[in-house]
């Protein structure tokens, strides 16, 4: 089986990971950090909002079962892409909305979806940035809601696209 990886930052990674883990075709969703200015950041580093890293989820998926576009659409429907300063009560650079693209095709898909949302009246703040090194977060961040037997506090599903 050929697998691919996609990277999404949409506020606290716990909720983003939770929803991607439940998507058919997703093999794994891992919480971590991407986009920052130094190697091997820890949560203690990133939570300051000064490292340039975003709380990011690495989604490993089977492209025969789910497309990149389906994943990106889900991303826009599980967080508020219009919030400029974070997500819900989580405010700071590390909580901003970002799609990290691996290639031009992914970049075009992300930009297309942002344009669709803008034509629907959403003032989308999501950044579209090239993939950089992904750092897996500490184990206590992995599968957080699953281990706590809870549902996300800051993320919820809101249908924003009509054509699927």
Secondary structure, DSSP 8 states (H G I E B T S, - for coil): --EEEEEEEESSHHHHHHHHHTSTTEEEEEEEEES-SSSS--HHHHTTT-S--EEEEEEEEETTTS-HHHHHHHHHHSS-TT-SSEETTEESGGGSEEEEESSHHHHHHHHHHHHHHHHTT-----EEEE---EEE--GGGTTHHHHHT---SS-------S--
